[in-house]
């Protein structure tokens, strides 16, 4: 039998990950003065984009009409999220502002109008699901948390002290996703001397700031697709084991990203699920605690089979 390849963890499927709250959360059990959720192997976070312009699934639940303004189908968004939960997603990540390269900023009132009704409806329809709000705005985060969200997913690395204060006040964990700059300009000229070392250092610092400000726990995300070149993405993915050893659960989100299209010669984002699954299986084997995906059923099946082989 050949030796495991560099970076692979032969015990990945049995490895336990944990996330902490200071308030009750679906699936979390009381420990000391807080609540802890534990899972083994690699869990799945489902993308629920309530946007007209996200790179892959924008417009599914929100459409822009020049005369009537935005038309939002909360019921369809909730139904899609429920299907993702039934397919095996641990977290339903609801976002109302596109962060694709070149995306324009969205007014907080508009972002909240998109996400809060979906979060509120999901809290009632799927009380056993963990609901995340994908936002960098502290006001949007607070409204979503008041509506029943369980955590905050911030693409801007928790750099806003007001957002950290919001998470601390509500007693919820947060995802710090690595990004330099803003989505509108992040791909103009991304530059790193050592992308793995720099991303690791910046994520570690972001986590330390958040914990010092009272956020109960932090998930780290290397920000695949955000302000990086293809070579940067590949270097970070190959270093998943190093990033997973930083002391926090690691989230990897390469689903349908543009760099995959270049690697497999597939220009249409919705046709990149096979490549997404391949990348995320490799991330899981290298220690990722969670992957953020569009195709939940395909990922859950692939991860279960991989667990069967390796577990």
N, C-alpha and C positions, 0 to 999 in steps of 0.2 A: 504494500500500500504506500502511495506517495505521501510525502509530508504535506501538511497544510501550507498553502501559499502565504506569502508575507502579508501581514495585516489581518488575516482571517482568524476568527475566534471559533474553535471547534465546539465550544460550549455556548454559543450565542443564543440558541433556542431555549436554554435553561436559565440564562442570566435574568435576574430580577431587576426591574427598574421601579422607581418610586417618585411620586409627585405629592406635594404637601399644600394643604390649605389651613387657614385659621377658622374656617366655617364649614358646615356640611357641604359635601359635593357627591354627586352620583357615584356609587361604587367605592367611595373612600370610607375608611373605618377610623373610629376615634382612637387617637394615640396621644397621651399626655394632654396638652392644651390645644391640640390641632387634630387634623384629619389627614390620613395618608391613603393614597391609591397606589396599589402595586400591580404590576403585570410582568409576564415573562416574555422573552423574545422581543419581537418587533411589532408594535401596534400600528394601526392605520388612522390617520386623520383625514377626513373627507373634506374636499373643497366644495363650498357652497357659495358661489359668487352671485351676489344680487347686484349686478352691474350691467350696464349696456355695452361695455367696451373692454372687458377682460380678454386676454390674448387667445384663450381657447374656447371658453363657454360664455363669453359676454353676450347679453341679449336674450338669454334663455328665460329669465324671469323679470327683466326690466328692459323696456323698449322706449326709445326716445321718439316723440312725435312733435314735429315742429309747431303744430297748432294746439295740441292738447297737453303738451309737456310729457313727463314720464308716465308710463303705464306700468304698474308693478303687479305681478301675480304672486302674492304671498302664498296662496294655497299651493301653487305649483312648486315654489321653492321649498316649502315645508314637506310636500310629498316626496320630492327628490332627496331631501335630507333624511327623511324617514326610511326610504329605500336604502340609502347608504348605511344607516344604522342597522337595518335588518341584515344587510350583507356582511356586517362584521366590523364596521368602523367603531373605534373607541371614542373619537372626538369628531364633532361636526363643527367645522370652522366657517363661520358666516362673515363674509366681507362685502362692503358696499362702496369701496373705492379701488379702482384698478391700480396696480403697481407694476404693470407691464412697462418695458422700456419706452420712454417718451410720453408716458401717461401724464395728463394734466391733473393738477390738484382738484379735489372735490370739496365743496363747502361742507363743513361739519353738519349743518342742519340737513342737507341733502343726504349725506352719508347715513346719518341716524335714521332718517325717514325710510331708507332702504333696509337697514339691518334690524332695527329694534322690533318691528312687527313680526319678523321671521323668528327672532330669538324668543319673543314672548309666546308665539304659537308653538314653537318647538318645546318650550319648557312644559307646556300643558300636554302636548301630543306624545312626547317621548320623555317622561320624567326620569328614565334611567340613563339617558344619554348625557355625556359631557358636551356642553355647548361652549364654543370659543368664539370670541369676536375678533376679527382680523382688522385691527385699526391702530393708528398711531396717535389719534386724537383723544385727549383725556376726557373731554366732554362726551364724545360718542361712547367711549369705554364705560363711563359712569352710567349712561342711559341704558346701555346693553346689560351691564351688571345688575342694574335695578330691575330689568326685565327678566332676569334669570340666567344670564351667561355665567359660566364657571371659571373662565380664564381669558386672558388677553394675549393675542398674537400680534406682536409689533415688528413690522419689517424694518423699522428704523433703529433697531438695536437698543431700545429702551433709553434713548438719549435724552428724552424729555422728562425732567424731574417731576412735572405735574402728572405725567402718566404713571410714573413709578409711585407717586403719592396716592393716586387713585387705586392702584392695585393693592397697595399696603392698607389703605383705609377699608377696602372691601374684603381683605384677607384672602386674595386669590393669587395664584401663580401666574407667571407671564412667560411668553416665548420671546427671547431676544434673537432676532434674525439679523445677520450681519449685512450692513449696507453703509457705504460711504456716499454722502451726497443725497440726492433726491431721485426718484424714478424718472423724472423728466430729462435728466442729464446724466444719469449714472453710467450709461454706455458710451459717453463721448470719448473718454480716454482713460479707462481703468488701468492703474499701474500699481504694482507691488514689487518690492525687491525680493521678498520671500512670502508668497501668498499664504502658505500654511501657517508659518510662524506669526505673521501679522494678524491674520484672522483669529487665530487661537488667542493671541494676547488681547485683542480688542473684545472678543467675547468674554474672556475671563474678567476683564475690567468692567464690562457691562454688568455681568452677574454680581460682582462684588459691590458695585454701586447700588444695584437693586436690593440686595440683601441688607446692606447697611441702611437703606431707606425704609426697611420694614416689609418688603415684598416677601411672602413666605417661601417661595421657591421659584427657580428659573430653569426653563428649558433653553438649550442653546441650539442655534441653527446657523450653519455656515453661509447661508444666503446664496445658494446655487441659483444662477440666473439674475443676480442683482449686482450690477457694477463690476463685472468680471468678464474676462475673455474665455474662450473655449479652453485654452491651456490652464487658466486659473481654475475653472470648474473641474477639469480632470485631475489636477493636482490635489484639490480639496477632497474629491471623492476617493482618490487613492489613499488619502491620509485620514479617512473616516475613523480608523482605530485610534489615531492620535487625538482627534477631536473628541471622541467618545470617552477618552481618559481624562478629560478636563475637570471631572467631578460633578457633572450635571447630566441629566438625560439629553441625548442628542437627537434632534429632529432633522431629517433630510427631505428636501422638497424639490425633486428634479422633474416632477411630472409634466410631460408634454413640452418641456422647455425648448426654446429655439435652438440651443446648442446641440440637443439631441437630433433635431431635424437635419442639421448639417452633417452629423456623424453617420446617420443612417439614410441620408438622401430622401427625407420625407418632409416636404414643405407644409403639409397640412397638420396642424397641431393635434386634431382629434384622432389622427392615425398613428400617433407616437406612443400609444399605450404599451405595445410590446417592448419598445426601448425603455420606457419608464419602468416597467416591471423588472427588466434586466438590471438596470442601475440600482433600483431600490433593494432587490435581493442581495446584490453585492454590498450595499450599505448595511443591510441587516446583518450579514455574516461578519462584517467588520465592526459591529458594535452599535449601530444606530438603534435607539430605543423606539423610534416612531418615524413613519414616512407620511408625507402629505401628498394626497393623490386625487386624481379625478375618477379613475376607474377603480372603485373600491372592491367590487366583486372579483375582478381579475387579480388584484393584489392580494386579497385575502386567500384566495385559492392557491396562488403561487407560494405565499409565505407558509401556509399550512403544509404544502407538499415538501417544501424545503425543510421545515421543522421535522417532518417525518423522516427524511433522509438523514438529517444531522442530529436529531434530538436523542 
